[in-house]
């Protein structure tokens, strides 16, 4: 058995990211084989066996993927893998970190336990950690590495020549860690809003100090965009307050329709990473992931 098989990836996704990662690490990349049975079950077959295997699988739209990930881990273990590394640029179910109402599952803990049973090491980018401070608390008994894309996003803004009079806006308290980390190296001012969630597609946002944005270009920053409602609400407040332009910088943009809705709401430019396969206008994460994967397979 070879020592390391790299970047075994989802049958339809992450192809270019897997290639880039494998190239940076000088390792092969291969897709898994998947057969979908007429009744909705899946058959998984791996073509590359190794003592250590890296599985690259971003966990947006996660429910089906979690089962296929379990089967992939089983196939790799049967083929002789002693160490499995999961690289999930987007890590699902992190926002439900508490039972907000009686009787609810704490999805973050349940999914964390599930993945920790399958993988020896989990590497992700900007997981939505809020009440849970450390990713290691989500993955009992496994190594857990949370990488920050903020330096790459700050570099993107610097290269894009964001004007020095611009303001970065976090739409809610949970975005504070990201907006501050991006603004700090650029010396840009920050405003952080307050959000009340009224439903899946209904939020109320207020931005204390919004009058400071009059006549200025602003960039909305968030870790996750799902429906886009949070940023759409914030963008309409900023336009009404007289911001000269509104653009957005998002780590994980979960829904293509949300990107279109943001554009329709007057957000001039929406920039994301390539954590999710379809995302456009993407900042590549392979250079951030490669050193961490290199350490995990050593
Ligand atoms: C939650 O706090 C996240 O950081 C995002 O603000 C939230 O997931 C965005 O959801 P949506 O785009 O549906 O408003």
py3Dmol code that shows the C-alpha trace and the ligand (Angstrom):
import py3Dmol

protein = """\
ATOM      1  CA  UNK A   1       0.000   0.000   0.000  1.00  0.00           C
ATOM      2  CA  UNK A   2       1.165   3.520  -0.778  1.00  0.00           C
ATOM      3  CA  UNK A   3       1.546   5.855   2.115  1.00  0.00           C
ATOM      4  CA  UNK A   4      -0.675   8.731   0.973  1.00  0.00           C
ATOM      5  CA  UNK A   5      -3.588   9.127  -1.426  1.00  0.00           C
ATOM      6  CA  UNK A   6      -4.567  12.741  -1.778  1.00  0.00           C
ATOM      7  CA  UNK A   7      -7.660  14.685  -2.567  1.00  0.00           C
ATOM      8  CA  UNK A   8     -10.236  11.944  -3.041  1.00  0.00           C
ATOM      9  CA  UNK A   9     -13.195  14.091  -3.886  1.00  0.00           C
ATOM     10  CA  UNK A  10     -16.910  14.153  -4.426  1.00  0.00           C
ATOM     11  CA  UNK A  11     -18.068  12.700  -7.770  1.00  0.00           C
ATOM     12  CA  UNK A  12     -19.429  15.977  -9.130  1.00  0.00           C
ATOM     13  CA  UNK A  13     -17.689  18.641  -7.097  1.00  0.00           C
ATOM     14  CA  UNK A  14     -14.414  20.226  -6.024  1.00  0.00           C
ATOM     15  CA  UNK A  15     -12.594  19.005  -9.122  1.00  0.00           C
ATOM     16  CA  UNK A  16     -10.527  22.126  -9.687  1.00  0.00           C
ATOM     17  CA  UNK A  17      -9.842  22.616  -5.975  1.00  0.00           C
ATOM     18  CA  UNK A  18      -8.750  18.966  -5.617  1.00  0.00           C
ATOM     19  CA  UNK A  19      -6.427  19.323  -8.596  1.00  0.00           C
ATOM     20  CA  UNK A  20      -4.923  22.535  -7.234  1.00  0.00           C
ATOM     21  CA  UNK A  21      -4.476  21.034  -3.768  1.00  0.00           C
ATOM     22  CA  UNK A  22      -2.966  17.805  -5.102  1.00  0.00           C
ATOM     23  CA  UNK A  23      -0.591  19.778  -7.314  1.00  0.00           C
ATOM     24  CA  UNK A  24       0.580  21.935  -4.413  1.00  0.00           C
ATOM     25  CA  UNK A  25       1.194  18.791  -2.340  1.00  0.00           C
ATOM     26  CA  UNK A  26       2.583  16.749  -5.260  1.00  0.00           C
ATOM     27  CA  UNK A  27       0.008  13.996  -4.736  1.00  0.00           C
ATOM     28  CA  UNK A  28      -2.565  12.360  -6.998  1.00  0.00           C
ATOM     29  CA  UNK A  29      -6.197  13.447  -7.123  1.00  0.00           C
ATOM     30  CA  UNK A  30      -9.028  11.056  -7.838  1.00  0.00           C
ATOM     31  CA  UNK A  31     -12.807  11.065  -7.779  1.00  0.00           C
ATOM     32  CA  UNK A  32     -14.726   8.421  -5.941  1.00  0.00           C
ATOM     33  CA  UNK A  33     -17.098   6.267  -7.998  1.00  0.00           C
ATOM     34  CA  UNK A  34     -20.720   6.560  -7.017  1.00  0.00           C
ATOM     35  CA  UNK A  35     -23.696   4.641  -8.247  1.00  0.00           C
ATOM     36  CA  UNK A  36     -27.172   5.875  -7.381  1.00  0.00           C
ATOM     37  CA  UNK A  37     -29.670   3.036  -7.009  1.00  0.00           C
ATOM     38  CA  UNK A  38     -33.246   3.579  -8.225  1.00  0.00           C
ATOM     39  CA  UNK A  39     -34.471   3.622  -4.614  1.00  0.00           C
ATOM     40  CA  UNK A  40     -32.206   6.524  -3.652  1.00  0.00           C
ATOM     41  CA  UNK A  41     -29.436   4.535  -1.948  1.00  0.00           C
ATOM     42  CA  UNK A  42     -25.800   4.990  -3.031  1.00  0.00           C
ATOM     43  CA  UNK A  43     -22.940   2.627  -3.757  1.00  0.00           C
ATOM     44  CA  UNK A  44     -19.453   4.036  -3.188  1.00  0.00           C
ATOM     45  CA  UNK A  45     -16.238   2.634  -4.623  1.00  0.00           C
ATOM     46  CA  UNK A  46     -12.740   4.044  -4.166  1.00  0.00           C
ATOM     47  CA  UNK A  47     -10.049   3.504  -6.760  1.00  0.00           C
ATOM     48  CA  UNK A  48      -7.051   4.606  -4.734  1.00  0.00           C
ATOM     49  CA  UNK A  49      -6.000   2.869  -1.558  1.00  0.00           C
ATOM     50  CA  UNK A  50      -3.394   4.200   0.842  1.00  0.00           C
ATOM     51  CA  UNK A  51      -2.368   4.131   4.484  1.00  0.00           C
ATOM     52  CA  UNK A  52      -3.313   7.795   4.774  1.00  0.00           C
ATOM     53  CA  UNK A  53      -6.092   9.228   2.627  1.00  0.00           C
ATOM     54  CA  UNK A  54      -7.315  12.798   2.246  1.00  0.00           C
ATOM     55  CA  UNK A  55     -10.974  13.275   1.407  1.00  0.00           C
ATOM     56  CA  UNK A  56     -11.907  16.708   0.046  1.00  0.00           C
ATOM     57  CA  UNK A  57     -15.612  17.234   0.383  1.00  0.00           C
ATOM     58  CA  UNK A  58     -17.304  20.569   0.992  1.00  0.00           C
ATOM     59  CA  UNK A  59     -20.421  20.057   3.073  1.00  0.00           C
ATOM     60  CA  UNK A  60     -22.957  22.469   1.635  1.00  0.00           C
ATOM     61  CA  UNK A  61     -26.312  20.711   0.894  1.00  0.00           C
ATOM     62  CA  UNK A  62     -25.040  18.174   3.401  1.00  0.00           C
ATOM     63  CA  UNK A  63     -27.678  15.589   4.139  1.00  0.00           C
ATOM     64  CA  UNK A  64     -26.954  13.188   1.248  1.00  0.00           C
ATOM     65  CA  UNK A  65     -23.243  13.971   1.390  1.00  0.00           C
ATOM     66  CA  UNK A  66     -22.961  12.913   5.031  1.00  0.00           C
ATOM     67  CA  UNK A  67     -24.154   9.394   4.212  1.00  0.00           C
ATOM     68  CA  UNK A  68     -21.865   9.147   1.167  1.00  0.00           C
ATOM     69  CA  UNK A  69     -18.973  10.437   3.260  1.00  0.00           C
ATOM     70  CA  UNK A  70     -19.648   7.652   5.776  1.00  0.00           C
ATOM     71  CA  UNK A  71     -19.569   5.088   2.948  1.00  0.00           C
ATOM     72  CA  UNK A  72     -16.377   6.624   1.511  1.00  0.00           C
ATOM     73  CA  UNK A  73     -14.669   6.379   4.905  1.00  0.00           C
ATOM     74  CA  UNK A  74     -15.786   2.741   5.153  1.00  0.00           C
ATOM     75  CA  UNK A  75     -14.437   1.933   1.667  1.00  0.00           C
ATOM     76  CA  UNK A  76     -11.099   3.593   2.454  1.00  0.00           C
ATOM     77  CA  UNK A  77     -10.716   1.781   5.797  1.00  0.00           C
ATOM     78  CA  UNK A  78     -11.522  -1.562   4.138  1.00  0.00           C
ATOM     79  CA  UNK A  79      -8.875  -0.804   1.507  1.00  0.00           C
ATOM     80  CA  UNK A  80      -6.297  -0.421   4.268  1.00  0.00           C
ATOM     81  CA  UNK A  81      -6.382   3.244   5.312  1.00  0.00           C
ATOM     82  CA  UNK A  82      -5.170   3.702   8.869  1.00  0.00           C
ATOM     83  CA  UNK A  83      -5.541   7.485   8.874  1.00  0.00           C
ATOM     84  CA  UNK A  84      -8.308   9.494   7.239  1.00  0.00           C
ATOM     85  CA  UNK A  85      -8.182  13.265   6.851  1.00  0.00           C
ATOM     86  CA  UNK A  86     -11.355  15.146   5.941  1.00  0.00           C
ATOM     87  CA  UNK A  87     -10.916  18.507   4.236  1.00  0.00           C
ATOM     88  CA  UNK A  88     -14.313  20.206   4.310  1.00  0.00           C
ATOM     89  CA  UNK A  89     -13.798  23.806   3.162  1.00  0.00           C
ATOM     90  CA  UNK A  90     -17.387  24.489   4.248  1.00  0.00           C
ATOM     91  CA  UNK A  91     -18.452  22.683   7.393  1.00  0.00           C
ATOM     92  CA  UNK A  92     -22.200  22.188   7.732  1.00  0.00           C
ATOM     93  CA  UNK A  93     -24.533  22.420  10.719  1.00  0.00           C
ATOM     94  CA  UNK A  94     -22.291  24.724  12.753  1.00  0.00           C
ATOM     95  CA  UNK A  95     -24.958  27.395  13.311  1.00  0.00           C
ATOM     96  CA  UNK A  96     -27.272  25.182  15.386  1.00  0.00           C
ATOM     97  CA  UNK A  97     -24.875  25.212  18.331  1.00  0.00           C
ATOM     98  CA  UNK A  98     -27.583  25.137  21.000  1.00  0.00           C
ATOM     99  CA  UNK A  99     -31.161  23.984  21.439  1.00  0.00           C
ATOM    100  CA  UNK A 100     -32.893  27.327  20.880  1.00  0.00           C
ATOM    101  CA  UNK A 101     -36.276  25.832  21.645  1.00  0.00           C
ATOM    102  CA  UNK A 102     -37.236  22.896  23.792  1.00  0.00           C
ATOM    103  CA  UNK A 103     -36.916  19.564  22.008  1.00  0.00           C
ATOM    104  CA  UNK A 104     -34.435  20.668  19.314  1.00  0.00           C
ATOM    105  CA  UNK A 105     -31.300  18.725  18.349  1.00  0.00           C
ATOM    106  CA  UNK A 106     -27.943  20.423  18.857  1.00  0.00           C
ATOM    107  CA  UNK A 107     -26.874  19.715  15.269  1.00  0.00           C
ATOM    108  CA  UNK A 108     -23.331  21.035  15.695  1.00  0.00           C
ATOM    109  CA  UNK A 109     -22.578  18.454  18.390  1.00  0.00           C
ATOM    110  CA  UNK A 110     -24.418  15.577  16.674  1.00  0.00           C
ATOM    111  CA  UNK A 111     -22.742  16.108  13.288  1.00  0.00           C
ATOM    112  CA  UNK A 112     -19.378  16.680  14.986  1.00  0.00           C
ATOM    113  CA  UNK A 113     -19.632  13.340  16.824  1.00  0.00           C
ATOM    114  CA  UNK A 114     -20.625  11.586  13.571  1.00  0.00           C
ATOM    115  CA  UNK A 115     -17.640  12.960  11.630  1.00  0.00           C
ATOM    116  CA  UNK A 116     -15.240  12.376  14.530  1.00  0.00           C
ATOM    117  CA  UNK A 117     -16.097   8.659  14.426  1.00  0.00           C
ATOM    118  CA  UNK A 118     -15.169   8.528  10.729  1.00  0.00           C
ATOM    119  CA  UNK A 119     -12.092  10.760  10.459  1.00  0.00           C
ATOM    120  CA  UNK A 120      -8.882  11.137  12.433  1.00  0.00           C
ATOM    121  CA  UNK A 121      -8.442  14.745  11.384  1.00  0.00           C
ATOM    122  CA  UNK A 122     -10.825  17.435  10.104  1.00  0.00           C
ATOM    123  CA  UNK A 123      -9.628  20.594   8.353  1.00  0.00           C
ATOM    124  CA  UNK A 124     -12.043  23.388   7.519  1.00  0.00           C
ATOM    125  CA  UNK A 125     -12.157  27.099   6.739  1.00  0.00           C
ATOM    126  CA  UNK A 126     -13.944  29.655   8.896  1.00  0.00           C
ATOM    127  CA  UNK A 127     -16.424  27.358  10.629  1.00  0.00           C
ATOM    128  CA  UNK A 128     -19.319  29.267  12.161  1.00  0.00           C
ATOM    129  CA  UNK A 129     -18.179  29.112  15.778  1.00  0.00           C
ATOM    130  CA  UNK A 130     -20.060  31.424  18.057  1.00  0.00           C
ATOM    131  CA  UNK A 131     -21.046  30.034  21.449  1.00  0.00           C
ATOM    132  CA  UNK A 132     -18.619  27.118  20.920  1.00  0.00           C
ATOM    133  CA  UNK A 133     -15.202  28.729  20.960  1.00  0.00           C
ATOM    134  CA  UNK A 134     -12.945  25.922  19.669  1.00  0.00           C
ATOM    135  CA  UNK A 135     -13.424  23.499  16.787  1.00  0.00           C
ATOM    136  CA  UNK A 136     -11.831  20.764  18.926  1.00  0.00           C
ATOM    137  CA  UNK A 137     -14.946  20.929  21.132  1.00  0.00           C
ATOM    138  CA  UNK A 138     -17.013  19.879  18.080  1.00  0.00           C
ATOM    139  CA  UNK A 139     -14.818  16.852  17.207  1.00  0.00           C
ATOM    140  CA  UNK A 140     -14.175  14.793  20.348  1.00  0.00           C
ATOM    141  CA  UNK A 141     -11.063  12.646  19.969  1.00  0.00           C
ATOM    142  CA  UNK A 142     -10.124  13.883  16.465  1.00  0.00           C
ATOM    143  CA  UNK A 143      -7.675  16.561  15.386  1.00  0.00           C
ATOM    144  CA  UNK A 144      -9.563  19.663  14.299  1.00  0.00           C
ATOM    145  CA  UNK A 145      -8.061  22.532  12.330  1.00  0.00           C
ATOM    146  CA  UNK A 146      -9.997  25.740  11.640  1.00  0.00           C
ATOM    147  CA  UNK A 147      -8.236  27.886   9.045  1.00  0.00           C
ATOM    148  CA  UNK A 148      -9.038  31.555   8.588  1.00  0.00           C
ATOM    149  CA  UNK A 149      -9.534  32.949   5.106  1.00  0.00           C
ATOM    150  CA  UNK A 150      -9.448  36.515   6.486  1.00  0.00           C
ATOM    151  CA  UNK A 151      -5.836  37.241   5.408  1.00  0.00           C
ATOM    152  CA  UNK A 152      -6.743  36.151   1.843  1.00  0.00           C
ATOM    153  CA  UNK A 153      -9.892  38.293   1.896  1.00  0.00           C
ATOM    154  CA  UNK A 154      -7.970  41.314   3.211  1.00  0.00           C
ATOM    155  CA  UNK A 155      -5.375  40.782   0.488  1.00  0.00           C
ATOM    156  CA  UNK A 156      -8.165  40.630  -2.089  1.00  0.00           C
ATOM    157  CA  UNK A 157      -9.554  43.987  -0.889  1.00  0.00           C
ATOM    158  CA  UNK A 158      -6.081  45.537  -0.922  1.00  0.00           C
ATOM    159  CA  UNK A 159      -5.440  44.247  -4.482  1.00  0.00           C
ATOM    160  CA  UNK A 160      -8.882  45.431  -5.595  1.00  0.00           C
ATOM    161  CA  UNK A 161      -7.767  48.881  -4.446  1.00  0.00           C
ATOM    162  CA  UNK A 162     -10.592  49.402  -1.984  1.00  0.00           C
ATOM    163  CA  UNK A 163     -10.555  53.150  -1.319  1.00  0.00           C
ATOM    164  CA  UNK A 164      -9.032  54.154   2.007  1.00  0.00           C
ATOM    165  CA  UNK A 165     -12.200  56.036   2.943  1.00  0.00           C
ATOM    166  CA  UNK A 166     -14.284  52.815   2.731  1.00  0.00           C
ATOM    167  CA  UNK A 167     -16.061  51.200   5.686  1.00  0.00           C
ATOM    168  CA  UNK A 168     -16.475  47.462   6.318  1.00  0.00           C
ATOM    169  CA  UNK A 169     -19.863  46.422   7.664  1.00  0.00           C
ATOM    170  CA  UNK A 170     -20.698  43.265   9.623  1.00  0.00           C
ATOM    171  CA  UNK A 171     -24.485  42.808   9.477  1.00  0.00           C
ATOM    172  CA  UNK A 172     -24.786  41.187  12.910  1.00  0.00           C
ATOM    173  CA  UNK A 173     -22.869  40.403  16.086  1.00  0.00           C
ATOM    174  CA  UNK A 174     -21.861  36.960  14.828  1.00  0.00           C
ATOM    175  CA  UNK A 175     -19.999  38.507  11.882  1.00  0.00           C
ATOM    176  CA  UNK A 176     -17.841  40.696  14.157  1.00  0.00           C
ATOM    177  CA  UNK A 177     -14.898  38.273  14.273  1.00  0.00           C
ATOM    178  CA  UNK A 178     -14.649  38.190  10.460  1.00  0.00           C
ATOM    179  CA  UNK A 179     -15.172  41.868   9.708  1.00  0.00           C
ATOM    180  CA  UNK A 180     -12.658  42.942  12.363  1.00  0.00           C
ATOM    181  CA  UNK A 181     -10.027  40.430  11.208  1.00  0.00           C
ATOM    182  CA  UNK A 182     -10.301  41.675   7.603  1.00  0.00           C
ATOM    183  CA  UNK A 183     -10.396  45.383   8.491  1.00  0.00           C
ATOM    184  CA  UNK A 184      -7.470  45.357  10.950  1.00  0.00           C
ATOM    185  CA  UNK A 185      -4.556  44.827   8.508  1.00  0.00           C
ATOM    186  CA  UNK A 186      -6.090  47.363   6.106  1.00  0.00           C
ATOM    187  CA  UNK A 187      -6.691  49.976   8.819  1.00  0.00           C
ATOM    188  CA  UNK A 188     -10.325  50.325   7.696  1.00  0.00           C
ATOM    189  CA  UNK A 189     -13.129  51.334  10.069  1.00  0.00           C
ATOM    190  CA  UNK A 190     -15.856  48.841  10.956  1.00  0.00           C
ATOM    191  CA  UNK A 191     -19.533  49.041  11.825  1.00  0.00           C
ATOM    192  CA  UNK A 192     -21.343  46.005  13.236  1.00  0.00           C
ATOM    193  CA  UNK A 193     -25.124  45.702  13.001  1.00  0.00           C
ATOM    194  CA  UNK A 194     -27.687  43.951  15.143  1.00  0.00           C
ATOM    195  CA  UNK A 195     -29.981  41.294  13.722  1.00  0.00           C
ATOM    196  CA  UNK A 196     -33.247  39.840  14.815  1.00  0.00           C
ATOM    197  CA  UNK A 197     -34.255  36.662  12.959  1.00  0.00           C
ATOM    198  CA  UNK A 198     -37.999  36.460  12.408  1.00  0.00           C
ATOM    199  CA  UNK A 199     -37.995  33.402  10.093  1.00  0.00           C
ATOM    200  CA  UNK A 200     -35.872  31.504   7.529  1.00  0.00           C
ATOM    201  CA  UNK A 201     -36.290  34.325   5.010  1.00  0.00           C
ATOM    202  CA  UNK A 202     -37.103  37.240   7.286  1.00  0.00           C
ATOM    203  CA  UNK A 203     -34.653  39.232   9.361  1.00  0.00           C
ATOM    204  CA  UNK A 204     -34.605  42.714  10.864  1.00  0.00           C
ATOM    205  CA  UNK A 205     -31.229  44.489  10.825  1.00  0.00           C
ATOM    206  CA  UNK A 206     -30.161  47.759  12.421  1.00  0.00           C
ATOM    207  CA  UNK A 207     -26.702  49.309  12.047  1.00  0.00           C
ATOM    208  CA  UNK A 208     -25.717  51.657  14.859  1.00  0.00           C
ATOM    209  CA  UNK A 209     -23.599  54.533  13.475  1.00  0.00           C
ATOM    210  CA  UNK A 210     -24.898  54.009   9.916  1.00  0.00           C
ATOM    211  CA  UNK A 211     -24.901  57.802   9.328  1.00  0.00           C
ATOM    212  CA  UNK A 212     -21.089  57.533   9.000  1.00  0.00           C
ATOM    213  CA  UNK A 213     -21.533  55.679   5.696  1.00  0.00           C
ATOM    214  CA  UNK A 214     -23.107  58.649   3.839  1.00  0.00           C
ATOM    215  CA  UNK A 215     -21.110  59.273   0.651  1.00  0.00           C
ATOM    216  CA  UNK A 216     -18.720  56.376   1.338  1.00  0.00           C
ATOM    217  CA  UNK A 217     -18.142  53.019  -0.387  1.00  0.00           C
ATOM    218  CA  UNK A 218     -19.009  50.140   1.947  1.00  0.00           C
ATOM    219  CA  UNK A 219     -18.236  46.432   1.893  1.00  0.00           C
ATOM    220  CA  UNK A 220     -20.556  44.004   3.673  1.00  0.00           C
ATOM    221  CA  UNK A 221     -18.667  41.079   5.232  1.00  0.00           C
ATOM    222  CA  UNK A 222     -20.146  37.781   6.445  1.00  0.00           C
ATOM    223  CA  UNK A 223     -18.973  34.214   6.890  1.00  0.00           C
ATOM    224  CA  UNK A 224     -22.116  32.545   5.529  1.00  0.00           C
ATOM    225  CA  UNK A 225     -24.805  33.676   3.101  1.00  0.00           C
ATOM    226  CA  UNK A 226     -27.734  31.317   2.826  1.00  0.00           C
ATOM    227  CA  UNK A 227     -30.879  33.027   1.498  1.00  0.00           C
ATOM    228  CA  UNK A 228     -29.111  36.394   1.271  1.00  0.00           C
ATOM    229  CA  UNK A 229     -31.798  38.131   3.364  1.00  0.00           C
ATOM    230  CA  UNK A 230     -29.311  39.332   6.014  1.00  0.00           C
ATOM    231  CA  UNK A 231     -27.102  41.116   3.487  1.00  0.00           C
ATOM    232  CA  UNK A 232     -30.070  42.348   1.420  1.00  0.00           C
ATOM    233  CA  UNK A 233     -31.583  44.016   4.501  1.00  0.00           C
ATOM    234  CA  UNK A 234     -28.240  45.546   5.445  1.00  0.00           C
ATOM    235  CA  UNK A 235     -27.611  46.719   1.853  1.00  0.00           C
ATOM    236  CA  UNK A 236     -30.963  48.486   1.631  1.00  0.00           C
ATOM    237  CA  UNK A 237     -30.303  50.309   4.920  1.00  0.00           C
ATOM    238  CA  UNK A 238     -26.868  51.378   3.689  1.00  0.00           C
ATOM    239  CA  UNK A 239     -28.187  52.639   0.373  1.00  0.00           C
ATOM    240  CA  UNK A 240     -30.933  54.572   2.157  1.00  0.00           C
ATOM    241  CA  UNK A 241     -28.242  56.086   4.413  1.00  0.00           C
ATOM    242  CA  UNK A 242     -26.411  57.362   1.306  1.00  0.00           C
ATOM    243  CA  UNK A 243     -23.485  54.930   0.926  1.00  0.00           C
ATOM    244  CA  UNK A 244     -21.882  55.657  -2.455  1.00  0.00           C
ATOM    245  CA  UNK A 245     -21.571  51.936  -3.309  1.00  0.00           C
ATOM    246  CA  UNK A 246     -22.308  48.612  -1.604  1.00  0.00           C
ATOM    247  CA  UNK A 247     -20.385  45.415  -2.336  1.00  0.00           C
ATOM    248  CA  UNK A 248     -20.069  42.148  -0.419  1.00  0.00           C
ATOM    249  CA  UNK A 249     -17.285  39.808   0.653  1.00  0.00           C
ATOM    250  CA  UNK A 250     -18.464  36.395   1.826  1.00  0.00           C
ATOM    251  CA  UNK A 251     -16.532  33.275   2.790  1.00  0.00           C
ATOM    252  CA  UNK A 252     -19.263  30.681   2.107  1.00  0.00           C
ATOM    253  CA  UNK A 253     -22.036  31.603  -0.310  1.00  0.00           C
ATOM    254  CA  UNK A 254     -24.419  28.661  -0.086  1.00  0.00           C
ATOM    255  CA  UNK A 255     -26.959  29.470  -2.740  1.00  0.00           C
ATOM    256  CA  UNK A 256     -26.583  30.640  -6.331  1.00  0.00           C
ATOM    257  CA  UNK A 257     -29.998  32.312  -6.151  1.00  0.00           C
ATOM    258  CA  UNK A 258     -28.837  34.351  -3.165  1.00  0.00           C
ATOM    259  CA  UNK A 259     -25.997  35.753  -5.247  1.00  0.00           C
ATOM    260  CA  UNK A 260     -28.493  36.833  -7.908  1.00  0.00           C
ATOM    261  CA  UNK A 261     -30.837  38.283  -5.254  1.00  0.00           C
ATOM    262  CA  UNK A 262     -27.947  40.312  -3.813  1.00  0.00           C
ATOM    263  CA  UNK A 263     -27.111  41.716  -7.226  1.00  0.00           C
ATOM    264  CA  UNK A 264     -30.788  42.536  -7.826  1.00  0.00           C
ATOM    265  CA  UNK A 265     -30.838  44.346  -4.468  1.00  0.00           C
ATOM    266  CA  UNK A 266     -28.087  46.655  -5.708  1.00  0.00           C
ATOM    267  CA  UNK A 267     -24.998  44.959  -4.272  1.00  0.00           C
ATOM    268  CA  UNK A 268     -22.543  45.895  -6.999  1.00  0.00           C
ATOM    269  CA  UNK A 269     -20.038  43.072  -6.539  1.00  0.00           C
ATOM    270  CA  UNK A 270     -20.284  39.822  -4.559  1.00  0.00           C
ATOM    271  CA  UNK A 271     -16.912  38.162  -3.948  1.00  0.00           C
ATOM    272  CA  UNK A 272     -16.520  34.735  -2.356  1.00  0.00           C
ATOM    273  CA  UNK A 273     -13.943  32.002  -1.857  1.00  0.00           C
ATOM    274  CA  UNK A 274     -14.111  28.692  -3.756  1.00  0.00           C
ATOM    275  CA  UNK A 275     -15.221  26.820  -0.616  1.00  0.00           C
ATOM    276  CA  UNK A 276     -18.362  25.766  -2.483  1.00  0.00           C
ATOM    277  CA  UNK A 277     -18.042  24.382  -5.940  1.00  0.00           C
ATOM    278  CA  UNK A 278     -20.348  26.621  -7.938  1.00  0.00           C
ATOM    279  CA  UNK A 279     -19.317  29.953  -6.419  1.00  0.00           C
ATOM    280  CA  UNK A 280     -18.265  32.545  -8.957  1.00  0.00           C
ATOM    281  CA  UNK A 281     -15.762  35.373  -8.675  1.00  0.00           C
ATOM    282  CA  UNK A 282     -13.836  33.104  -6.392  1.00  0.00           C
ATOM    283  CA  UNK A 283     -10.788  33.489  -4.188  1.00  0.00           C
ATOM    284  CA  UNK A 284      -8.975  30.110  -4.312  1.00  0.00           C
ATOM    285  CA  UNK A 285      -8.502  28.361  -0.966  1.00  0.00           C
ATOM    286  CA  UNK A 286      -6.002  25.681  -2.099  1.00  0.00           C
ATOM    287  CA  UNK A 287      -2.956  27.791  -1.057  1.00  0.00           C
ATOM    288  CA  UNK A 288      -4.479  28.131   2.439  1.00  0.00           C
ATOM    289  CA  UNK A 289      -5.450  24.445   2.698  1.00  0.00           C
ATOM    290  CA  UNK A 290      -2.242  22.898   1.348  1.00  0.00           C
ATOM    291  CA  UNK A 291       0.121  23.570   4.292  1.00  0.00           C
ATOM    292  CA  UNK A 292      -2.488  22.316   6.805  1.00  0.00           C
ATOM    293  CA  UNK A 293      -3.131  19.165   4.755  1.00  0.00           C
ATOM    294  CA  UNK A 294       0.634  18.703   4.419  1.00  0.00           C
ATOM    295  CA  UNK A 295       0.972  18.739   8.222  1.00  0.00           C
ATOM    296  CA  UNK A 296      -1.979  16.355   8.668  1.00  0.00           C
ATOM    297  CA  UNK A 297      -0.523  13.687   6.358  1.00  0.00           C
ATOM    298  CA  UNK A 298       3.046  13.864   7.564  1.00  0.00           C
TER     299      UNK A 298
END
"""
ligand_1 = """\
14
LIG
C -25.468 33.648 10.826
O -25.205 34.290 11.811
C -24.622 33.749 9.617
O -23.424 34.371 9.879
C -25.326 34.453 8.479
O -25.558 35.819 8.806
C -26.641 33.809 8.113
O -26.487 32.429 7.980
C -27.151 34.399 6.814
O -28.347 33.788 6.444
P -29.230 34.443 5.315
O -28.375 34.695 4.126
O -30.284 33.391 5.048
O -29.833 35.701 5.880
"""
view = py3Dmol.view(width=600, height=400)
view.addModel(protein, "pdb")
view.setStyle({"model": 0}, {"cartoon": {"style": "trace"}})
view.addModel(ligand_1, "xyz")
view.setStyle({"model": 1}, {"stick": {}})
view.zoomTo()
view.show()
